[in-house]
Amino acid sequence: MAASLPGLDLERLQPWFRDNVAPVAELTATIIGHGRSNLTYRIAADGYSWVLRRPPLSHVQATAHDMGREFRVISALHPTGFPVPRTYVLCDDTEVIGAQFYIMEYVDGFIAVDPIEVARRFDEADRRRIGEELVDVLVRLHSFVPAEIGLAHAVFSPIGTITRTVVPGGSSLPASSRVRLATLRGSLILRRLGAMTVTDMEAFNGALLAALGLTRA
């Protein structure tokens, strides 16, 4: 049996994996990226690869690290052609690896965690193009109406995101809310450009924040 990683006991995972994903001989695993929130592992066996996602090893918040919510949002987006991996199975049994987790498709590609490596691979024009494509993808993400892709009231509270998230009077937000503010600022820019109505903006911000694990279910 290959060596396990922090948060991922391969000896305990393998029987479950054989029964629920694929009848593999032996699993190996590597951690992907430098994430400090939910953890991402590449699982490999018999020439195939999958991805396992689980909550962090400490400081887990019930409303911020819900693998089931993340699984449902990605599962709803995939059939639309939006660039997310195919999901396979969600495991609610915490006895398997010590936490809820899910398995999804492995998508090969470059993971941009080292700015020096990014600069080596991509010149300024490439980085600009990648940035513009990222904005295009975010605009497309905001174009979905949650109810139309099966997410209405299933994984988030869609109305009132802005009023719940932005502190009245411009007060300082705690560090844990800075990503919320950045997300909302992006949506407000889209609103000013006429890309979204206020109702649509609030509704999808609820879905987006839920997918990021930043709002209450």
C-alpha positions in Angstrom: 0.0 0.0 0.0 1.3 3.4 -1.0 2.1 6.0 1.7 -0.8 8.0 3.0 -0.9 11.8 3.2 -2.1 14.1 6.1 -5.9 13.9 6.0 -6.0 10.9 3.6 -5.6 7.4 4.9 -5.3 5.3 1.7 -5.7 2.0 3.5 -9.1 3.1 4.8 -10.1 4.8 1.5 -9.3 1.9 -0.9 -12.1 -0.5 0.0 -14.6 2.3 -0.2 -13.1 3.5 -3.5 -13.3 0.0 -5.0 -17.0 -0.3 -4.0 -18.1 3.2 -5.1 -15.8 4.5 -7.9 -13.6 1.9 -9.6 -12.3 -1.7 -8.8 -8.6 -0.5 -8.7 -5.7 -2.6 -7.5 -3.9 0.0 -5.4 -4.2 3.8 -4.9 -1.5 6.4 -4.7 -2.1 10.0 -3.9 -0.5 13.5 -4.1 -1.7 16.8 -2.8 -2.7 19.4 -5.4 -1.8 23.1 -5.0 -1.2 25.0 -1.8 -4.8 25.3 -0.6 -5.3 26.0 3.1 -9.1 25.7 3.1 -10.6 22.6 1.6 -7.8 20.1 0.6 -7.4 18.6 -2.9 -5.7 15.3 -3.7 -4.9 13.6 -7.0 -5.8 9.9 -6.6 -4.2 7.5 -9.1 -4.5 3.8 -9.9 -4.1 1.6 -13.0 -3.2 4.5 -15.3 -6.3 6.6 -14.3 -6.6 9.6 -12.0 -9.4 11.2 -10.0 -9.6 14.1 -7.5 -10.6 13.9 -3.9 -11.8 17.0 -2.0 -12.2 17.2 1.8 -12.4 19.9 4.5 -9.2 21.2 6.2 -7.6 19.3 9.1 -8.4 21.9 11.7 -10.6 25.0 12.3 -13.5 23.4 10.4 -16.6 25.6 10.3 -19.9 23.7 9.7 -21.2 26.4 7.3 -17.9 27.0 5.5 -16.6 23.6 4.6 -19.7 21.7 3.4 -18.5 19.2 0.8 -22.1 18.3 0.0 -22.9 21.8 -1.0 -19.7 22.1 -3.1 -20.5 18.7 -4.8 -24.1 19.8 -5.6 -23.1 23.2 -7.1 -20.4 21.6 -9.4 -22.7 18.7 -10.3 -25.4 21.3 -11.4 -22.9 23.4 -13.4 -21.3 20.5 -15.3 -24.2 19.5 -17.6 -24.4 23.2 -18.8 -21.0 23.0 -20.4 -19.5 25.3 -17.8 -15.8 24.4 -17.3 -16.0 22.4 -14.1 -15.0 18.7 -13.6 -17.5 15.9 -13.7 -18.4 14.8 -10.2 -18.7 11.1 -9.3 -19.7 10.4 -5.8 -20.1 12.2 -2.4 -19.3 10.3 0.8 -21.0 11.4 4.0 -19.5 8.6 6.1 -16.8 10.3 8.2 -15.5 6.9 9.2 -13.8 6.4 5.9 -11.1 9.2 6.0 -12.3 11.1 9.0 -14.4 13.7 7.2 -17.0 14.1 4.5 -15.4 14.1 1.0 -16.2 13.7 -2.7 -14.6 12.3 -5.8 -14.5 14.2 -9.1 -12.8 14.0 -12.5 -9.1 14.8 -12.7 -8.5 17.6 -15.3 -4.8 17.8 -16.4 -3.3 21.2 -16.5 -0.8 23.7 -15.1 -1.5 24.8 -11.5 -0.4 28.4 -11.0 1.0 28.5 -7.5 4.5 29.8 -8.2 4.7 33.3 -9.7 8.3 32.6 -10.9 7.1 29.5 -12.8 4.1 31.4 -14.2 6.4 34.2 -15.5 8.7 31.5 -17.1 5.9 29.8 -18.9 3.8 32.8 -20.0 4.8 36.2 -21.3 2.9 39.4 -20.6 0.6 38.9 -23.5 -0.3 35.4 -22.5 -0.9 36.5 -18.9 -3.2 39.2 -20.1 -5.1 36.8 -22.3 -5.5 34.3 -19.4 -6.8 37.1 -17.2 -9.3 38.2 -19.7 -10.5 34.6 -20.2 -10.9 34.3 -16.4 -13.1 37.4 -16.4 -15.2 35.9 -19.3 -15.7 32.7 -17.3 -16.8 34.6 -14.2 -19.2 36.7 -16.3 -20.7 33.4 -17.7 -20.9 32.0 -14.2 -22.9 35.0 -13.1 -25.3 34.5 -16.1 -26.8 31.3 -14.7 -30.1 31.5 -12.8 -29.7 29.0 -10.0 -33.3 27.9 -10.1 -32.9 26.9 -13.7 -30.0 24.5 -13.1 -31.6 22.8 -10.0 -30.0 24.9 -7.3 -33.0 26.9 -6.0 -33.2 26.6 -2.2 -31.1 23.5 -2.3 -27.7 24.7 -1.3 -28.0 28.4 -0.5 -30.3 31.2 0.5 -30.5 33.1 -2.8 -32.0 36.5 -1.7 -30.4 39.1 0.5 -26.8 38.2 -0.1 -25.6 41.8 -0.4 -27.5 43.0 2.6 -26.3 40.1 4.7 -22.7 40.4 3.6 -21.8 44.0 3.2 -21.5 45.8 6.5 -23.7 48.9 6.7 -22.0 52.2 6.8 -18.8 50.9 5.2 -17.4 49.4 8.4 -14.3 47.3 8.2 -14.9 43.6 7.4 -13.1 40.9 9.3 -10.4 39.0 7.5 -12.6 36.0 6.8 -15.0 38.2 4.9 -12.5 39.9 2.5 -13.2 37.3 -0.3 -16.9 38.0 0.1 -16.3 41.7 -0.5 -14.1 41.1 -3.5 -16.8 38.8 -5.0 -19.5 41.4 -4.4 -17.4 44.2 -5.9 -17.0 42.2 -9.0 -20.7 41.7 -9.3 -21.4 45.4 -8.6 -19.1 46.2 -11.6 -21.1 43.9 -13.7 -24.3 45.6 -12.5 -22.9 49.0 -13.5 -22.1 47.6 -16.9 -25.7 46.4 -17.3 -24.8 42.8 -17.4 -27.1 41.8 -14.5 -30.2 42.9 -12.8 -30.1 43.5 -9.0 -32.3 40.4 -8.4 -30.1 38.2 -10.6 -26.9 39.6 -9.0 -28.2 38.8 -5.5 -29.4 35.4 -6.5 -26.3 34.2 -8.1 -24.0 35.7 -5.5 -25.7 33.4 -3.1 -24.8 30.4 -5.2 -21.3 31.6 -5.8 -20.6 32.3 -2.1 -22.1 28.9 -1.2 -19.8 27.2 -3.7 -16.9 29.0 -2.1 -18.1 28.0 1.4 -18.5 31.6 2.4 -22.2 31.9 3.3 -24.7 30.0 5.4 -26.8 27.2 3.9 
